[in-house]
């Protein structure tokens, strides 16, 4: 017999058992963990995998479709082989049954009437006894993983590489969505993940187990038998999943601590109370790259959890102020945010990390106002080239707005009218009255009246290029100061 594990082929070759192969020759290399008698139509809820199921045939269905489903259920549960007693209660087996066994490589064995099932069970037990001491030793060493964590401060890759060598399994982990669960641990193929929450742990060639966390599984651990190794069994894999759960909890705690520290740091940066060297030291500790420029985004319309999922793989700081989220990090943040449904975001121009953020804060606020106004998911400051001609000083901008638009703003407020909004939409539609009226949901004659009223209040003839440019800049200044609404 094989030194590291018992296989179906080993049982087939045993002269004492006199087994005969009926189908499924491709699966003879399957390992065997136990031999169990079952006369149930579906014994899979009570199986762990790698068992030889022995039956007199009482549980074997009679129709072709049900026979095929019976064999497929056993194979899906990780059963190594099906052993049928000859000349007892096995019904006639249909071609569909044998076709399923061949296509899946599921060995079907015939047991002579003279060979009792207990003989097969004893043969399996005797073959596996030698492996029991190895399994116990592996379990004891794997149980020492917590001591390694406390004394050696191992990273994830080193820790789980050790557990792989001791357990005889290749270990993979992922979130329920198929993303990496722990850095340094590879992600499995998604087709091995369970479709149901109470699915059995056994899969072909190994096990899949949930990694526990408060509120539900954080993800899954998949363990495949390593070629040439001696797998230590389900108990060891369960303990590895417990170690993974502990690592996930520690990582989440560290992530939450960094998130809170990042929010505090961003608040101080926005208030301009950190000097550049101190700011850069903080940003480096929080994982933001200092060798490349950062951007500031103001985001509206995105829930906290959606933002965190979208930005999980990107270094960033996040601070919530009212309904807005302020984000600082690399420019790639913009693409991740723009992909979220219903979001409106504004991005500043890139700036060196640690420098004063007074100007970039105004840029991001202007850009998010423009995004909300235009319905675009993301606006970069500078998309509107007119903005480059405006000063950064709020007092100067306010003076421009008051000088050009003061009378109109006062009139709109007193009469609850929309003169300024109507002129803005008309200008943005390149002075196409019909298009602007449609966007405002008013008649073109109504828009024409508003344009005349606006000209009378401001004393500026909008057919003049100079007056048009002055009004256009004043409207941009008003928007930069947050004086315009977000609708047309």
Buried (B, 14 or more C-beta within 10 A) or exposed (E): BEEBBBBBBBBBEBEEBEBEBBBBBBBBBBBBBBBBBBBEEEBBEEBBBBBBBBBBBBBBBEEBEBBBBBBBBBBBBBBBBBBBBBEEEBEEBBEBBBBBBBEBBBBBBBBEEEBEBEBBBEBBEEBBEEBEEBBBEBBEBBBEBEEBBEEEEBEBEEBBBBBBEBBBBBBBBBBBEBEBBBEBBEBBEEEBBBEEEEBBBBBBBBBBBBBBBEEEBBBBBBBBBBEEBBBBBBEBBBBBBBBBBBBBBEBEEEEEEBBEBBBEBBBBBBEEEBEEEEBBEBBEEBEBEBEEBBBBBBBBBBEEEBBBBBBEEBBBBBBEEEEBBBBBBBBBBBEBBBEBEEBBBBBBBBBEBBBBBEBBBBBBBBBBBBBBBBEBBBBBBEBBEEBEEBEEEEEEBBBBBBEBBBBBBEBBEEEEBBBBBBBBBBBBBEEEBEBBBBBBEBEBEEBEBBBEBBBEBBEBEBEEEEBBEBBBBBBBBBBBBEBBBBEB
